[in-house]
Amino acid sequence: MRKLLEKLDRVDRRVIYVLMALSVFVPLVFRLDFPIPVGGGPSRDLFEYVDSLPPGSTVLISYDYDPSTMPELQPMAVALTQHLFTNGHRIIATALWPQGASLSQEVLSSVGDSLGRTQYSDWVNLGYTVGAGVSVLRMGSSMQAVYPQDRDGVPYDSIPMLRRVTVIRDLDMIVCLSAGDPGIHAWVMMAGDRYGVPVGGGCTAVSAPEFYPYLGTGQMIGLLGGLKGAADYETLVREGAVGCPPGTATPGMAAQSIAHLVIMGFIVLGNITYLSVGKGRKGASR
Amino acid sequence: MNWDLVGIWLGAVLTLMLYSFLYRDNPFYKFAEHLFVGMSAGYWLIYTIFNVLIPNFWNELTGAGDGTPDLLMVIPGIFGLFMLARLVPKIAGLSRLALSMIVGTGAGLGLISTLQTNCLSQVEGTIVPLSGVGTAGFLNNLILVAGVVCGLVYFFFSKAHKGAVGAAANIGITVLMIAFGASFGYTVMARISLLIGQAQFLIFDWLPTFSIIFGAGG
């Protein structure tokens, strides 16, 4: 037993990498499907708030991320867009991150086309703006001042669905999909606390813990944290809609769960070998 | 030429080159790393010029957008040039003028909002009732209040952490450790999610291209 523990203590880190890779690739290749129970929590809160909006509401989604965090945030964007369009809402897309503007175009055009929603009537992409929180603050006095034209150069005042949206208070809800700063902090601080617009969010798992205090105080109405949050939302959207195409977050959860089990196994094993072999080594050196 | 196919293959080959570092450092990894750094620098330079400088500065200054030149844009233009003065040691001090304006504006705009959002609202959030909320609510609120108070006691260094203060500080550090554990768990999830994203790309986007390329003639 002791020899086995000593071997484990000296295990090549590449063995761990191979096992981690297998724990991710095998469930994906064999398309393992794990159930994703969605309890009462920030994911459901966001879903239910969107569900409670009256048809024809205008929701701003800010795409504050870039391709490096697409695996976590893009599935949220797709599921949220499907939900909003299915419920008959209009979407205004903005971005505080430069590449967010292209990512939003990809989501809105593909989901919009599949559900028969048209640009400028049901959705518009205003693109990227500099200034982060300062720009959000300025939207409080004039949306057009921040976005004189949309991403394709069409003037703000000639876009039909924007005629009733002159300031940020005219929005029914804001959802920020954020990979860092600028992102949720700016929207909660300026749009939520200052102008009273309900703010929801989705973020990478790394940054999720820092936004939980906003949920406790009611400064945010809901939060999707990482791939699990995205899978929760996909599950909730698919529950309520027939024939809704599956997203990419839900199939990834089986790989995620197995990878977590492998990591937990290594943590337990590492502690056991450390306590037995490591202690013996310490005693021998005395 | 199918450019989508080229893009998928470039992405896949570069992904494999970067992951090869897990075996050991090698020239393929180095090539992919340097390519990424160089491409990023070039991409951001061009992106900033065309998406920030031209629409927000040049078009406003020359009136290219609405036909009305805004000569006041000369002022931020000069401040922008001051930032570049850091490259010339003799006039590097000019950059401080630009920096002071950025810091001053940021502090002025953000001070009240930050205080309201991240301090006062959070304090308000910890003032919760302990009665009339049921057993679960009572326990939840008690943990919240005790955790916050004990966590703050841990960072109170003007009194030795002994006796009751020491006990509260110990509870505080335990609460902090639980928070760090939750944060670590989320970090692990995030990193695995990125690996899953790349794995999905390799399996569902890249592997099917083999049949397109090699199966076409068969």
Contacts between the chains, C-beta under 8 A, distances in Angstrom:
chain1	res1	chain2	res2	distance
A	14	B	22	6.8
A	14	B	23	6.3
A	17	B	22	4.7
A	20	B	195	7.7
A	24	B	192	7.0
A	24	B	195	5.5
A	24	B	196	5.8
A	24	B	199	5.1
A	25	B	199	5.5
A	25	B	203	7.1
A	28	B	196	7.3
A	28	B	199	5.5
A	28	B	200	6.3
A	28	B	203	5.5
A	29	B	203	6.2
A	68	B	194	7.8
A	69	B	194	7.7
A	70	B	197	6.5
A	71	B	193	5.3
A	71	B	194	5.7
A	71	B	196	6.2
A	71	B	197	2.4
A	71	B	198	7.6
A	71	B	200	7.4
A	72	B	190	6.8
A	72	B	193	4.9
A	72	B	194	7.5
A	72	B	197	7.6
A	98	B	47	5.6
A	98	B	51	5.8
A	98	B	52	8.0
A	128	B	51	6.0
A	130	B	52	5.4
A	130	B	56	6.1
A	133	B	109	7.0
A	133	B	110	6.8
A	133	B	113	7.5
A	134	B	105	7.8
A	134	B	109	6.0
A	137	B	109	6.6
A	148	B	65	6.7
A	148	B	66	7.6
A	149	B	65	7.9
A	185	B	117	7.7
A	188	B	117	6.0
A	189	B	110	7.9
A	189	B	113	4.6
A	189	B	114	6.8
A	189	B	116	7.8
A	189	B	117	4.4
A	189	B	118	7.9
A	190	B	113	6.5
A	192	B	117	7.9
A	193	B	113	6.9
A	193	B	116	5.7
A	193	B	117	5.0
A	193	B	121	6.9
A	194	B	113	6.5
A	204	B	190	5.3
A	204	B	193	7.9
A	205	B	186	4.4
A	205	B	187	7.0
A	205	B	189	4.2
A	205	B	190	3.7
A	205	B	193	6.4
A	206	B	186	6.2
A	206	B	187	5.2
A	206	B	190	4.3
A	208	B	186	5.2
A	209	B	179	7.1
A	209	B	182	5.8
A	209	B	183	4.7
A	209	B	186	5.7
A	213	B	122	5.7
A	213	B	125	6.9
A	216	B	125	5.2
A	216	B	144	7.8
A	217	B	121	5.0
A	217	B	122	6.4
A	217	B	124	6.7
A	217	B	125	3.6
A	219	B	117	6.9
A	219	B	121	5.9
A	225	B	186	6.8
A	226	B	186	6.6
A	226	B	189	5.2
A	226	B	190	5.7
A	226	B	193	5.9
A	227	B	189	6.7
A	227	B	193	4.1
A	227	B	196	7.0
A	228	B	189	6.8
A	248	B	200	6.3
A	251	B	200	7.6
A	252	B	193	7.0
A	252	B	196	4.4
A	252	B	197	7.7
A	252	B	200	6.7
A	255	B	192	7.7
A	255	B	196	5.1
A	255	B	199	7.0
A	256	B	189	6.8
A	256	B	192	5.7
A	256	B	193	6.8
A	256	B	196	6.3
A	259	B	192	4.7
A	259	B	195	7.6
A	259	B	196	7.9
A	260	B	188	7.1
A	260	B	189	7.4
A	260	B	192	7.1
A	263	B	188	6.2
A	263	B	192	8.0
